[in-house]
Amino acid sequence: MKRFTLRGMARAVAVALALVGAGCIGFIAMPLPGTLLSREALSSLVITDRTGQALREVLSREDGRSVGLEGGRIPPRVRAAFIAAEDQRFTWHPGVDAVAVVRAARDNVKSGRIVSGASTIPQQLARRLVPRERSWWGKAGEALWALRLTTHLSKDQVLLEYLDRVPLGNSTFGVEAAARRYFGRPAERLSAGQAALLAGMARSPARRDPYRRQDAAVAGMRGVLARMVEEGFLKAEEARLAAETPLDLVPVERVFEVPHLTTALLQRLPELGLDQATRIETTIDPALQAAVEKAMVEELRGLAERRVGEAAAIVLDNATGEVLAYVGSSDFLDEEKGGQNDGVRSLRQPGSALKPFAYGLALSKGFTPSSVLADVEVHLATPGGSYVPKNYDRRVHGPVRLRAALASSYNIPAVRLADALGPEQVLRVLREAGFQSLKETASHYGVGIVLGNGDVTLRELARAYRGLARG
């Protein structure tokens, strides 16, 4: 009876193990979820100028920076460094390294605690893609996911996905982002020592931060170089030279150029259909942007005695409409002067800048450049009482040609013209020219619309003048 019971128990255990094994095989054989390799949660948003130089970088949903390896190519030095540091048998194991597991189990039993995890690169990738708690069950699930990843992806794909996600300190994910952050260059241009330093950071990015703990970072680099020699990736002399070569770390800096434009873009990403974008290339010309910023500072310095404290500028390419330069204020970070106020998009009264549109309407109605307009005092009835426009020089000039009135920016002829054409028609033309900020009725503005009594933006003004330039 006892023998039968033991035999039955053994059979039950065997069945249970077979079911578990079948379940594991079925799990591994299942196709990978379509969104598993999505990088949306990691990818930061980089806004660049027309040459590709970064203007601003916005952290990802995980509050980090991530840039994929250029062209999906794995640089040989990066491949060698990370395989030597993290997974020497990467090229032949199926996702879990049985040799490393046995060794780790022995070490953990001896220590009475987990001192080694034997995690392969596929297992580390699985941990990034499907986070689990640090426990025996968590490690088992991680191993299954590693086997599944290796079953459905090539080794190069697994390594690429890992290298684009590995945390490398300072809110940086991936080798490409780290290469640019620490060394100011793409990953494909890293030296052997630089690649080894990043590989050495993979397991302890905070403890081997090259900015805060350079000695520890260099020690980790030397250890990786030694393993690269052991694995045949480097010769001993090459490793020695790499260890002695300066790291060429770049200073920590935050890219924050053309701040008003990039801020405006970030506020409108969903509206523009760019809320999932990882890179946005603007048409900003960096040389022209710098020239405009410099000119603005110098101009304001010269106008300081006249109590002019701020300015804004936008430069458009008339042919294409591209924004080549954009300066919302002289200093975005000057809180006392309200530097974050965007003068390109803020509503301001444009003064005489709207007169050309009224004259353009007049020309379309039969007036000519030689038409004679009266520049004499006039009293116009308005809801607020009699309106008597004045010229800037406080004089009247009698009969003047239309071309002279426009060129001299006389107020009285412009107001008379607006009255003759009708404020409704002038307002219609202005709105068609792009002045959508003029939302009130024609009776609200009256003939004073040509003298700028309605608020518009500098952006609208530049766009409308582009229309004039293009006929």
C-alpha positions in Angstrom: 0.0 0.0 0.0 2.8 2.4 0.9 4.6 1.5 -2.3 1.5 2.3 -4.3 1.1 5.6 -2.6 4.7 6.6 -3.2 4.3 5.6 -6.9 1.1 7.6 -7.1 2.8 10.6 -5.6 5.7 10.3 -8.0 3.3 10.1 -10.9 1.4 13.2 -9.6 4.6 15.2 -9.3 5.6 14.1 -12.8 2.3 15.2 -14.2 2.5 18.5 -12.4 6.0 19.1 -13.7 4.9 18.2 -17.2 2.0 20.6 -17.0 4.3 23.4 -15.7 6.8 22.6 -18.4 4.1 22.6 -21.1 2.8 25.9 -19.7 6.3 27.4 -19.8 6.9 26.2 -23.4 3.5 27.6 -24.5 4.4 30.9 -22.9 7.7 31.0 -24.6 6.2 30.1 -27.9 3.6 32.8 -27.8 4.2 35.8 -30.1 5.5 38.9 -28.3 2.9 41.6 -27.5 2.8 44.3 -30.2 3.5 47.1 -27.8 6.2 45.3 -25.8 9.1 47.0 -27.5 7.5 50.5 -27.7 9.9 53.2 -26.6 7.4 55.9 -25.9 7.9 55.7 -22.1 11.6 56.1 -22.5 12.1 58.3 -25.5 12.7 61.9 -24.6 11.7 64.7 -27.0 14.5 66.6 -28.7 13.8 69.8 -30.5 16.5 70.8 -33.0 17.3 73.7 -35.3 17.5 73.3 -39.1 21.0 71.8 -38.8 20.0 69.1 -36.4 21.6 70.8 -33.3 19.5 70.4 -30.1 17.7 73.4 -28.9 15.9 71.7 -26.1 15.4 68.2 -24.7 12.4 67.2 -22.7 12.5 64.3 -20.3 10.6 61.1 -21.1 7.6 59.7 -19.2 10.2 58.0 -16.9 11.9 61.3 -16.3 14.9 60.4 -18.4 16.7 60.9 -21.6 16.8 58.3 -24.3 18.1 58.4 -27.8 18.2 55.2 -29.9 21.5 54.1 -31.5 21.9 55.9 -34.9 20.4 53.8 -37.7 19.9 50.9 -35.3 23.6 50.0 -35.7 25.6 48.7 -32.7 29.1 50.1 -32.7 31.7 47.2 -32.4 33.4 48.7 -29.3 30.1 49.2 -27.6 29.1 45.6 -28.4 32.4 44.2 -27.1 32.3 46.3 -23.9 28.8 45.4 -22.8 29.1 41.7 -23.7 32.4 41.5 -21.8 30.9 43.3 -18.8 27.4 41.8 -18.6 27.1 38.6 -20.5 30.2 36.8 -21.8 28.2 33.8 -23.2 25.6 36.0 -24.8 26.2 34.7 -28.3 25.3 31.1 -27.5 23.0 30.8 -24.5 19.2 30.8 -25.2 18.4 33.7 -22.9 19.4 32.2 -19.6 23.0 31.2 -18.9 22.9 27.8 -17.1 26.5 28.0 -16.2 26.1 31.4 -14.5 22.9 30.2 -12.8 24.7 27.2 -11.2 27.5 29.4 -10.1 25.2 32.1 -8.7 23.1 29.4 -6.8 26.3 28.1 -5.2 27.4 31.6 -4.2 24.0 32.5 -2.8 23.7 29.3 -0.8 27.2 29.9 0.7 26.3 33.4 1.6 22.9 32.7 2.8 21.6 35.6 0.8 21.4 36.8 -2.8 24.8 38.0 -3.8 24.7 37.1 -7.5 21.8 37.2 -9.9 23.4 35.7 -13.0 21.3 38.0 -15.1 22.0 37.8 -18.8 21.4 40.7 -21.2 18.1 39.2 -22.3 17.1 38.9 -18.6 18.0 42.5 -18.0 16.0 43.5 -21.0 13.1 41.5 -19.7 13.4 43.4 -16.4 13.1 46.7 -18.3 10.2 45.6 -20.5 8.2 43.7 -17.9 9.2 45.0 -14.4 8.9 42.4 -11.6 9.6 42.4 -7.8 13.1 41.2 -6.8 12.3 37.7 -5.5 12.8 34.1 -6.5 9.4 34.2 -8.4 10.4 37.4 -10.0 13.6 35.9 -11.2 11.8 32.9 -12.6 9.4 35.1 -14.5 12.3 37.2 -15.8 14.0 34.0 -17.0 10.9 33.0 -18.9 10.6 36.3 -20.6 14.3 36.2 -21.5 13.8 32.8 -23.2 10.7 34.2 -25.0 12.6 37.3 -26.2 15.5 35.2 -27.5 13.1 32.8 -29.2 11.3 35.6 -31.2 14.2 38.1 -31.7 17.6 37.8 -33.2 20.6 38.2 -30.9 21.3 41.6 -32.5 17.8 42.7 -31.9 17.9 41.7 -28.3 21.2 43.5 -27.8 20.0 46.6 -29.6 16.9 46.8 -27.5 19.0 46.4 -24.4 21.5 49.0 -25.4 18.8 51.5 -26.1 17.2 51.1 -22.7 20.0 50.3 -20.2 20.0 53.0 -17.4 23.3 54.8 -17.3 22.9 57.4 -14.6 21.8 61.1 -14.5 18.4 60.2 -15.9 19.9 58.8 -19.0 18.7 55.6 -20.7 20.6 53.9 -23.5 24.2 54.1 -24.8 23.5 56.7 -27.4 22.0 59.2 -24.9 24.9 58.4 -22.5 27.6 58.9 -25.1 26.2 62.3 -25.9 25.6 63.3 -22.3 29.0 62.3 -20.9 31.3 62.6 -24.0 29.5 64.9 -26.4 29.6 62.5 -29.3 27.6 59.7 -30.8 28.1 56.2 -29.6 29.8 55.1 -32.8 32.7 57.5 -32.1 33.3 56.3 -28.5 36.8 55.1 -27.7 37.4 51.7 -26.2 37.9 53.3 -22.8 34.7 55.4 -23.0 32.6 52.4 -24.1 34.1 50.4 -21.2 33.3 53.1 -18.8 29.6 53.1 -19.8 29.5 49.3 -19.7 31.0 49.4 -16.2 28.2 51.8 -15.1 25.4 49.4 -16.2 25.0 47.6 -12.9 25.8 50.5 -10.6 25.1 53.8 -12.5 24.9 55.9 -9.3 28.0 54.5 -7.7 30.0 54.8 -10.8 28.8 58.3 -11.9 31.8 59.8 -13.8 30.8 63.3 -12.6 30.4 62.6 -8.9 32.5 59.4 -8.4 35.1 59.4 -11.1 37.5 57.1 -9.3 34.8 54.4 -9.0 33.9 55.0 -12.7 37.5 54.6 -13.8 37.9 51.5 -11.7 34.8 50.0 -13.3 36.2 50.9 -16.7 39.5 49.2 -16.0 37.7 46.1 -14.9 35.7 46.0 -18.1 38.8 46.5 -20.2 40.4 43.6 -18.5 37.4 41.4 -19.3 37.5 42.6 -22.9 41.1 41.3 -23.1 40.1 37.9 -21.5 37.3 37.6 -24.1 39.6 38.4 -27.0 38.0 41.7 -27.9 41.1 43.7 -27.1 44.8 43.1 -26.9 46.5 43.8 -23.6 48.4 46.8 -25.1 45.2 48.3 -26.5 43.6 47.9 -23.1 46.5 49.6 -21.4 46.4 52.6 -23.8 42.6 52.8 -23.4 43.0 52.9 -19.6 45.6 55.7 -19.8 43.8 57.8 -22.4 41.8 60.9 -20.9 38.1 60.3 -20.8 37.3 63.7 -22.3 34.1 64.2 -20.2 32.1 67.2 -21.3 30.8 69.6 -18.7 27.3 69.1 -17.4 25.1 71.5 -19.2 21.4 71.9 -20.0 20.5 72.7 -23.6 17.9 75.4 -23.6 18.0 77.5 -26.8 15.3 79.6 -28.5 13.2 79.1 -25.3 10.1 81.0 -26.3 9.6 79.0 -29.5 10.3 75.6 -27.9 8.0 76.5 -25.0 5.2 77.4 -27.4 5.8 74.2 -29.3 5.6 72.1 -26.2 2.3 73.6 -25.2 0.8 72.7 -28.6 2.1 69.2 -29.1 -1.3 67.4 -29.0 -2.9 70.1 -31.1 -0.1 69.7 -33.7 -0.4 65.9 -33.6 3.1 65.7 -32.1 2.4 64.4 -28.6 4.2 61.1 -29.3 7.1 62.7 -31.2 10.7 62.0 -30.1 12.3 64.5 -32.4 11.1 67.8 -33.9 13.2 69.7 -36.3 12.4 73.4 -36.5 13.5 75.7 -39.3 15.6 78.0 -37.0 18.8 79.2 -38.5 21.3 79.1 -35.6 23.6 81.8 -37.0 20.8 84.2 -37.7 19.2 83.4 -34.4 22.4 84.3 -32.6 22.7 87.5 -34.7 19.2 88.6 -33.9 19.6 87.9 -30.1 22.9 90.0 -30.1 21.3 92.8 -32.1 18.4 93.0 -29.7 20.6 93.3 -26.7 22.6 96.0 -28.3 19.5 97.9 -29.5 18.0 97.8 -26.0 21.2 99.1 -24.5 21.1 102.1 -26.8 17.4 102.7 -26.0 17.8 102.4 -22.2 17.7 106.2 -21.7 14.3 106.3 -23.5 13.0 103.7 -21.0 12.7 101.0 -23.6 13.2 97.8 -21.6 12.1 94.9 -23.8 11.8 93.8 -27.4 10.8 90.8 -29.5 11.7 89.6 -33.0 10.6 87.0 -35.5 12.3 86.5 -38.9 10.5 84.7 -41.7 11.6 83.4 -45.1 9.0 85.1 -47.3 9.3 82.4 -50.0 8.7 79.4 -47.7 7.1 80.8 -44.6 9.9 79.2 -42.5 10.7 80.8 -39.1 14.4 81.5 -39.2 14.8 83.3 -35.9 12.5 83.8 -32.9 13.2 85.9 -29.9 10.3 86.5 -27.4 12.3 88.7 -25.1 15.9 89.7 -24.5 16.4 87.3 -21.6 14.0 84.4 -20.9 15.4 83.8 -17.4 15.1 87.4 -16.2 12.0 87.2 -13.9 12.2 90.9 -12.9 11.6 92.0 -16.5 9.1 89.2 -17.2 11.5 87.5 -19.6 9.2 84.5 -20.0 6.5 86.6 -21.6 6.6 85.9 -25.3 6.6 89.1 -27.2 6.1 87.3 -30.5 2.8 85.9 -29.4 1.7 88.6 -26.9 -1.1 91.0 -27.9 0.1 94.5 -28.6 -1.2 97.6 -30.4 0.7 97.7 -33.8 0.5 101.4 -34.4 0.8 102.4 -38.0 1.8 98.9 -39.1 -1.7 98.1 -40.3 -1.9 101.0 -42.7 -0.5 99.2 -45.8 -3.4 96.8 -45.7 -6.0 99.6 -45.9 -4.0 101.1 -48.8 -3.9 97.7 -50.5 -7.7 97.5 -50.2 -7.9 101.0 -51.7 -5.8 100.0 -54.7 -8.0 97.0 -55.3 -11.0 99.4 -55.3 -9.7 101.6 -58.1 -7.3 104.0 -56.3 -3.8 104.3 -57.8 -0.5 105.3 -56.3 -1.1 108.8 -57.8 -4.5 109.3 -56.3 -4.7 112.5 -54.3 -5.8 112.2 -50.7 -6.6 115.1 -48.3 -4.3 115.6 -45.4 -6.3 118.3 -43.7 -8.0 118.4 -40.3 -11.2 116.2 -40.1 -13.8 115.7 -37.3 -15.3 112.2 -37.4 -18.4 111.2 -35.4 -17.8 108.1 -33.3 -19.9 106.4 -30.5 -17.5 108.0 -28.0 -17.8 111.5 -29.6 -15.9 113.5 -32.2 -12.6 112.0 -33.3 -9.9 114.3 -34.6 -6.9 112.3 -35.9 -3.4 114.0 -35.8 -0.2 113.3 -37.7 2.9 112.4 -35.8 4.5 115.7 -36.7 1.4 117.6 -35.6 1.1 119.2 -39.0 -1.2 118.9 -42.0 0.2 118.7 -45.5 -2.8 119.4 -47.8 -3.3 117.3 -50.9 -0.9 114.4 -51.0 -0.4 111.5 -53.4 -1.4 108.1 -52.0 2.1 106.8 -52.4 3.5 109.8 -50.4 0.8 109.4 -47.7 1.7 105.8 -47.2 5.5 106.3 -47.4 5.3 109.2 -44.9 2.8 107.2 -42.7 0.5 110.2 -42.3 -2.4 109.4 -40.0 -5.1 111.8 -41.3 -5.1 110.5 -44.9 -5.2 106.9 -43.6 -8.1 107.6 -41.4 -10.0 109.4 -44.1 -9.3 106.4 -46.4 -10.6 103.9 -43.8 -13.7 106.0 -43.4 -14.3 106.1 -47.2 -13.7 102.4 -47.6 -15.7 101.5 -44.5 -14.3 100.1 -41.2 -16.1 96.8 -41.9 -14.2 96.3 -45.2 -10.9 97.2 -43.6 -11.4 94.8 -40.8 -12.4 92.1 -43.2 -9.1 92.5 -45.2 -7.1 92.5 -42.0 -8.7 89.2 -40.8 -8.1 87.7 -44.2 -4.5 88.7 -43.9 -4.2 86.6 -40.8 -5.0 89.0 -37.9 -7.3 86.6 -36.1 -6.7 88.5 -32.8 -9.0 91.3 -34.1 -12.1 89.6 -32.7 -14.3 92.6 -31.9 -16.8 94.2 -34.3 -15.9 96.9 -36.8 -17.9 99.4 -34.8 -15.7 98.6 -31.8 -12.6 99.6 -33.6 -14.0 102.2 -36.0 -11.7 104.0 -38.4 -8.9 104.0 -35.7 -8.2 100.4 -36.8 -5.7 101.7 -39.3 -3.8 103.5 -36.5 -3.5 100.3 -34.5 -6.2 100.5 -31.8 -6.7 96.8 -32.0 -4.4 94.3 -30.4 -2.5 91.9 -32.6 0.6 89.7 -32.3 4.0 90.2 -33.8 3.7 86.7 -35.3 0.5 87.7 -37.1 2.1 90.9 -38.2 5.1 89.1 -39.7 2.9 86.6 -41.4 0.7 89.3 -42.9 3.7 91.3 -44.2 5.0 88.1 -45.8 1.7 88.1 -47.7 2.4 91.7 -48.9 6.0 90.7 -49.9 4.6 87.8 -52.0 2.0 90.1 -53.7 
